[in-house]
Amino acid sequence: MAALPVASARVAPRAAISPRARRAAPSSSSSSRRGGRLRVRAEDAKQESRSPAPYVPGQMMREENAKKEEAKSEKDKKEAEFEKAFAYIPPEGYPEQNRLIPKGLRVRLGAGIVEIVDEDAIERKRQAAKAAAEGEGRPGSYVVEENFQTKDKQNVVIAAMNEEDCVDATKLIMSLFFKVRPIDYLAKDRLEAEQSERVFNGLKEGVLESNDRLLIVAKIGGRLVGVAEVSLPGGKRFGAELLQPRAPDDFPYVSDVAVAPPARGKGIGRALLNACESAMVRQGLEKIYLHVKVDNEEGQALFERSGYEEPADAKAGLTQFQISQRASKGGVFSKLGLVEAGHMLMMKELNAERRAGQSP
C-alpha cells in the first residue's frame, strides 16, 4: 500500500531584531509595572483629599457665621435698594389700603389704571386747596358751624366737611345707597369696591378742589352720622341732571341728605338741610331744588315739613308713566332693584327775611 504524502508545514523565519531596537521597545512587563505605580499614586492622592483637615477649635462655627453675615449683608443691600425705589403709598381712592407701589405711580385696581404722578405737586396742590377752603369764596366758607342738643341729650355738630371726614362719609353713603341687581350678585364685591372708590374720590375732590359743590357733615361725639351735599348753580350734578322732571341749572340743587339709621328721628336731617339753605342764603341765592324718590315717604315728609313743595309747572308736566310710578310707589320691580322708582322734583323759596338776617 502506497504511503500518503504528508503535507509539510513551513514556519516563517523570525524577523531579525537589532539589539538597539530591542532596547528601545518597552516590554509589556515594564509598562504594567509603571501603570501600577501611577494608579497607586492617584489613589494615594484621592485618599489624601478625602482625609479630614486638621481640627481647629471653633473653625466650623466661624465659617458658618461668616456665611450668615455675608448672606445678611447681601439681603440688607437688596432691601436698601428696594426701599430706595419703592415706598408705601396709599392708593387714590377709598377704601384706603397700604400697597407697595413704585414712587411716582398711582395704581387704581378697580378702574384698571396705572398713572405716573408727581407726588410732590399733588401734595402742594392739596395743601393749597386746604388753605383756600378756609378762606373767602370757597363753598365751605359759607357754612357756619352749629351745635345743638337732641332730645336724648346728645351733642350734635353741623360743619363743613374736611378731608378727614371723607372715609366715614363714604362708608355712610355706601351703606345707605349702594344696591346691586340680582343678576350682578356674583360681582357684588368688585362693584362695591369700584363704587366706593368713585364716591371717596368725588368727596375728596369736592372738599379740596371744587368750587361748585358744598359738603356738610353732622357728628355726634366726633362720630359722623350725617352728610349733605349741594351743587351750586351751573355745577356738576353727577347724574342728577338726567332725573325727570329736570331741575333748573341756574339754582342750587341738594344732591344728598343722608343720616345713619340709628341717628334718625333726632332732627339731624333737618339741621343738615337748614345748614345747606343758610349757606345758599349767604351767597344771595333765592331758591333751592332737590329730587326725592317716589317711594321714599320718609324723605318726602322731611322735605315737606321743611317747606319744600312740588313746583306747579313740574307737576303739570308729568307724563302718564310718571303718574303711574307715583301711584304704585315704583312697584314690585322697583323694590327688587330691577327698575328705577321715579322721582319727584321739589323746590323751596329762601325768603327775603331769612336772606336779610343771614347775609354776610
C-alpha positions as CSV (number, residue, x, y, z in Angstrom):
1,M,0.0,0.0,0.0
2,A,1.5,3.2,-1.1
3,A,2.2,5.8,1.6
4,L,0.1,9.0,1.5
5,P,2.1,12.1,1.0
6,V,2.3,14.3,4.2
7,A,2.0,18.0,3.7
8,S,4.9,19.7,5.1
9,A,4.3,22.9,7.1
10,R,6.8,25.6,6.8
11,V,7.4,28.1,9.6
12,A,8.1,31.7,8.5
13,P,11.5,32.7,9.7
14,R,11.5,35.2,12.7
15,A,12.5,38.6,11.7
16,A,15.8,39.7,13.0
17,I,15.6,42.5,15.6
18,S,18.7,44.5,16.3
19,P,19.9,44.9,19.8
20,R,19.3,48.7,19.7
21,A,15.6,48.3,18.7
22,R,15.2,45.7,21.3
23,R,16.5,48.0,24.0
24,A,14.2,50.9,22.7
25,A,10.9,48.9,22.6
26,P,9.3,48.7,26.1
27,S,8.5,45.4,27.4
28,S,4.9,44.6,28.5
29,S,6.1,43.8,31.9
30,S,7.8,47.2,32.4
31,S,4.6,49.0,31.1
32,S,2.4,47.2,33.5
33,R,4.7,48.0,36.4
34,R,4.8,51.7,35.5
35,G,1.0,51.9,35.1
36,G,0.6,50.2,38.5
37,R,2.8,52.8,40.1
38,L,0.7,55.6,38.5
39,R,-2.6,54.1,39.8
40,V,-1.2,53.8,43.2
41,R,-0.1,57.4,43.3
42,A,-3.6,58.6,42.0
43,E,-5.3,56.5,44.7
44,D,-3.0,58.0,47.3
45,A,-3.9,61.5,46.2
46,K,-7.6,60.7,46.4
47,Q,-7.2,59.3,49.8
48,E,-5.3,62.4,50.9
49,S,-8.1,64.6,49.5
50,R,-10.7,62.6,51.5
51,S,-8.8,62.9,54.7
52,P,-10.2,65.5,57.1
53,A,-8.5,68.7,57.6
54,P,-6.7,69.1,60.9
55,Y,-9.2,70.1,63.6
56,V,-9.1,73.7,64.7
57,P,-11.4,74.6,67.7
58,G,-14.3,76.9,66.6
59,Q,-13.3,76.9,62.9
60,M,-16.6,75.4,61.7
61,M,-18.7,77.9,63.7
62,R,-16.7,80.8,62.5
63,E,-17.1,79.7,58.9
64,E,-20.9,79.3,59.4
65,N,-21.2,82.7,61.0
66,A,-19.2,84.2,58.1
67,K,-21.6,82.7,55.6
68,K,-24.6,84.1,57.5
69,E,-23.1,87.5,57.8
70,E,-22.4,87.6,54.1
71,A,-26.0,86.5,53.3
72,K,-27.4,89.1,55.7
73,S,-25.3,91.8,54.2
74,E,-26.5,90.9,50.7
75,K,-30.1,90.9,51.9
76,D,-29.7,94.3,53.6
77,K,-28.2,95.7,50.4
78,K,-31.1,94.4,48.3
79,E,-33.7,95.7,50.8
80,A,-32.0,99.2,50.8
81,E,-32.1,99.3,47.0
82,F,-35.7,98.2,47.1
83,E,-36.8,100.8,49.6
84,K,-35.0,103.5,47.6
85,A,-37.0,102.7,44.5
86,F,-40.3,101.8,46.3
87,A,-42.5,103.3,49.0
88,Y,-45.7,102.5,50.8
89,I,-48.2,104.9,49.2
90,P,-52.0,104.5,49.8
91,P,-53.8,104.2,46.6
92,E,-56.0,107.0,45.4
93,G,-59.5,106.2,46.4
94,Y,-61.5,104.5,49.1
95,P,-61.1,102.0,50.8
96,E,-57.7,103.0,52.0
97,Q,-55.1,100.2,51.9
98,N,-51.4,100.3,52.1
99,R,-50.0,98.8,48.9
100,L,-46.4,98.6,47.9
101,I,-46.2,100.5,44.6
102,P,-43.4,102.4,42.9
103,K,-42.9,106.1,43.7
104,G,-44.4,108.3,41.1
105,L,-47.1,105.7,40.2
106,R,-50.7,105.5,41.3
107,V,-52.5,102.2,40.9
108,R,-56.3,102.1,40.7
109,L,-57.1,98.4,40.5
110,G,-60.8,98.9,40.4
111,A,-60.6,101.1,37.3
112,G,-57.7,99.2,35.8
113,I,-55.5,102.4,35.7
114,V,-51.8,102.9,36.3
115,E,-50.8,106.6,36.3
116,I,-47.5,108.4,36.5
117,V,-47.9,111.2,39.0
118,D,-45.9,113.9,40.7
119,E,-46.5,113.2,44.4
120,D,-44.8,116.5,45.4
121,A,-47.0,118.5,43.1
122,I,-50.1,116.7,44.4
123,E,-49.2,117.5,48.0
124,R,-48.6,121.1,47.2
125,K,-51.9,121.3,45.4
126,R,-53.7,119.6,48.3
127,Q,-52.2,122.0,50.9
128,A,-53.1,125.0,48.7
129,A,-56.7,123.7,48.3
130,K,-57.0,123.1,52.0
131,A,-55.8,126.6,52.8
132,A,-58.2,128.0,50.2
133,A,-61.1,126.1,51.6
134,E,-60.7,128.0,54.8
135,G,-60.7,131.4,53.1
136,E,-63.3,133.5,51.5
137,G,-65.0,132.4,48.3
138,R,-64.8,128.7,48.9
139,P,-68.2,126.9,49.3
140,G,-67.1,125.7,52.8
141,S,-66.5,129.2,54.0
142,Y,-70.3,129.9,53.8
143,V,-71.0,127.2,56.4
144,V,-71.2,128.4,60.0
145,E,-70.6,125.6,62.5
146,E,-73.6,124.9,64.6
147,N,-74.2,122.9,67.8
148,F,-77.4,121.6,69.2
149,Q,-78.6,119.0,71.6
150,T,-81.0,116.2,70.8
151,K,-83.9,115.1,72.9
152,D,-81.8,112.4,74.4
153,K,-79.1,114.9,75.4
154,Q,-76.6,114.1,72.6
155,N,-74.5,117.0,71.3
156,V,-74.6,117.3,67.5
157,V,-72.1,119.4,65.5
158,I,-73.0,120.6,62.0
159,A,-70.0,121.8,60.0
160,A,-68.3,121.9,56.6
161,M,-66.8,118.5,55.6
162,N,-63.0,118.3,55.7
163,E,-60.6,115.8,54.2
164,E,-60.5,113.6,57.3
165,D,-64.3,113.1,57.0
166,C,-64.2,111.6,53.5
167,V,-63.7,108.0,54.6
168,D,-66.5,107.9,57.1
169,A,-68.8,109.8,54.7
170,T,-68.1,107.2,52.0
171,K,-68.9,104.4,54.3
172,L,-72.2,106.0,55.3
173,I,-73.2,106.8,51.7
174,M,-72.4,103.3,50.5
175,S,-74.3,101.6,53.4
176,L,-77.4,103.7,52.5
177,F,-77.4,103.9,48.7
178,F,-75.3,101.0,47.3
179,K,-77.5,98.3,45.8
180,V,-76.7,95.5,43.3
181,R,-79.1,93.9,40.9
182,P,-79.7,90.1,41.4
183,I,-78.0,89.5,38.0
184,D,-74.8,91.1,39.3
185,Y,-74.8,89.5,42.7
186,L,-71.6,87.4,42.0
187,A,-69.8,90.6,41.1
188,K,-71.1,92.4,44.2
189,D,-67.7,92.8,46.0
190,R,-66.0,94.2,42.9
191,L,-68.8,96.6,42.1
192,E,-68.9,97.8,45.7
193,A,-65.2,98.4,45.8
194,E,-65.3,100.4,42.5
195,Q,-68.3,102.4,43.6
196,S,-66.6,103.1,47.0
197,E,-63.5,104.4,45.2
198,R,-65.6,106.7,43.0
199,V,-67.6,108.1,46.0
200,F,-64.4,108.7,48.0
201,N,-62.6,110.4,45.2
202,G,-65.6,112.6,44.5
203,L,-65.9,113.6,48.1
204,K,-62.2,114.4,48.4
205,E,-62.3,116.4,45.2
206,G,-65.3,118.3,46.5
207,V,-63.6,119.2,49.7
208,L,-60.2,120.2,48.3
209,E,-60.7,121.4,44.8
210,S,-64.3,122.0,43.7
211,N,-65.8,125.5,43.8
212,D,-69.2,124.3,42.6
213,R,-70.1,121.8,45.5
214,L,-70.8,122.3,49.2
215,L,-70.4,119.3,51.5
216,I,-71.7,119.4,55.1
217,V,-71.5,116.7,57.9
218,A,-73.2,116.0,61.2
219,K,-71.3,114.4,64.0
220,I,-72.3,113.1,67.5
221,G,-69.3,112.9,69.8
222,G,-66.9,113.1,66.9
223,R,-68.7,110.2,65.0
224,L,-70.0,111.1,61.6
225,V,-73.7,110.3,61.4
226,G,-75.0,112.5,58.5
227,V,-74.0,114.1,55.2
228,A,-75.5,116.7,52.9
229,E,-74.3,118.0,49.6
230,V,-75.4,120.9,47.4
231,S,-74.4,121.5,43.8
232,L,-74.1,125.2,43.2
233,P,-75.7,126.9,40.1
234,G,-74.0,125.7,37.0
235,G,-72.1,123.0,38.9
236,K,-71.8,119.2,38.3
237,R,-74.7,117.1,39.4
238,F,-73.2,113.7,38.8
239,G,-76.2,112.1,37.0
240,A,-78.9,114.2,38.7
241,E,-79.2,116.2,35.6
242,L,-80.8,113.1,33.9
243,L,-83.6,112.8,36.5
244,Q,-87.1,113.8,35.5
245,P,-88.6,116.3,36.0
246,R,-85.4,118.2,35.4
247,A,-84.2,120.7,38.0
248,P,-83.1,124.2,36.7
249,D,-79.4,124.6,36.2
250,D,-79.2,128.1,37.5
251,F,-80.3,127.4,41.0
252,P,-78.6,125.4,43.8
253,Y,-79.5,121.7,44.0
254,V,-79.5,119.4,47.1
255,S,-77.8,116.3,45.8
256,D,-77.9,114.3,49.1
257,V,-79.2,114.4,52.6
258,A,-78.2,111.1,54.4
259,V,-78.5,110.2,58.0
260,A,-77.4,106.9,59.6
261,P,-80.5,104.9,60.7
262,P,-79.5,104.9,64.5
263,A,-79.3,108.7,64.4
264,R,-82.7,109.3,62.7
265,G,-85.6,111.0,64.5
266,K,-83.3,113.4,66.3
267,G,-83.6,116.4,64.0
268,I,-80.2,115.8,62.3
269,G,-81.6,115.6,58.8
270,R,-83.5,118.9,59.3
271,A,-80.4,120.5,60.7
272,L,-78.3,119.4,57.7
273,L,-80.9,120.8,55.3
274,N,-81.1,124.0,57.2
275,A,-77.3,124.4,57.0
276,C,-77.5,123.9,53.2
277,E,-80.2,126.6,52.9
278,S,-78.3,129.0,55.2
279,A,-75.1,128.7,53.1
280,M,-77.1,129.4,50.0
281,V,-78.7,132.5,51.6
282,R,-75.2,133.8,52.4
283,Q,-74.4,133.6,48.7
284,G,-77.5,135.6,47.9
285,L,-79.5,132.8,46.3
286,E,-83.3,132.8,46.4
287,K,-84.4,129.2,45.6
288,I,-83.1,125.7,46.1
289,Y,-84.2,122.4,44.4
290,L,-83.9,118.7,45.1
291,H,-85.3,115.3,44.0
292,V,-86.8,112.6,46.2
293,K,-87.7,109.1,45.1
294,V,-91.5,108.5,44.9
295,D,-91.1,105.5,47.2
296,N,-89.1,107.5,49.8
297,E,-92.0,108.5,52.0
298,E,-89.8,109.4,55.0
299,G,-87.7,111.8,52.8
300,Q,-90.8,113.4,51.3
301,A,-92.2,114.0,54.8
302,L,-88.9,115.6,55.9
303,F,-88.8,117.9,52.9
304,E,-92.4,118.9,53.2
305,R,-92.0,119.8,56.9
306,S,-89.0,121.9,55.9
307,G,-91.1,123.9,53.5
308,Y,-90.4,122.2,50.2
309,E,-93.1,121.6,47.6
310,E,-93.5,120.4,44.1
311,P,-93.4,123.2,41.6
312,A,-96.7,123.7,39.7
313,D,-95.1,123.5,36.3
314,A,-93.2,120.3,37.1
315,K,-96.4,118.7,38.4
316,A,-98.3,119.8,35.3
317,G,-95.7,118.3,33.0
318,L,-95.8,114.8,34.4
319,T,-96.1,112.0,31.9
320,Q,-98.6,109.2,32.2
321,F,-95.7,106.8,33.1
322,Q,-94.5,109.1,35.9
323,I,-98.0,109.3,37.3
324,S,-98.3,105.5,37.3
325,Q,-94.9,105.3,39.0
326,R,-96.2,107.5,41.8
327,A,-99.4,105.6,42.1
328,S,-97.5,102.3,42.6
329,K,-94.6,103.7,44.5
330,G,-92.3,102.2,41.9
331,G,-94.0,98.8,42.0
332,V,-92.5,95.4,43.0
333,F,-89.8,95.6,40.3
334,S,-88.5,98.8,42.0
335,K,-88.3,97.1,45.4
336,L,-86.2,94.3,43.8
337,G,-83.9,96.9,42.3
338,L,-84.8,95.9,38.7
339,V,-86.2,99.3,37.7
340,E,-86.0,102.9,38.8
341,A,-88.8,104.0,41.1
342,G,-89.0,107.5,39.6
343,H,-88.5,110.9,41.3
344,M,-90.4,113.9,42.5
345,L,-88.9,117.4,42.0
346,M,-89.3,119.7,45.0
347,M,-88.4,123.4,45.5
348,K,-88.2,125.9,48.4
349,E,-88.0,129.7,48.2
350,L,-85.4,131.2,50.5
351,N,-87.5,134.1,51.7
352,A,-86.3,137.7,51.9
353,E,-86.5,137.9,55.7
354,R,-84.1,135.0,56.0
355,R,-81.7,136.4,53.4
356,A,-81.7,139.7,55.2
357,G,-81.0,138.1,58.5
358,Q,-78.2,135.8,57.3
359,S,-76.4,137.8,54.7
360,P,-72.7,138.3,55.4
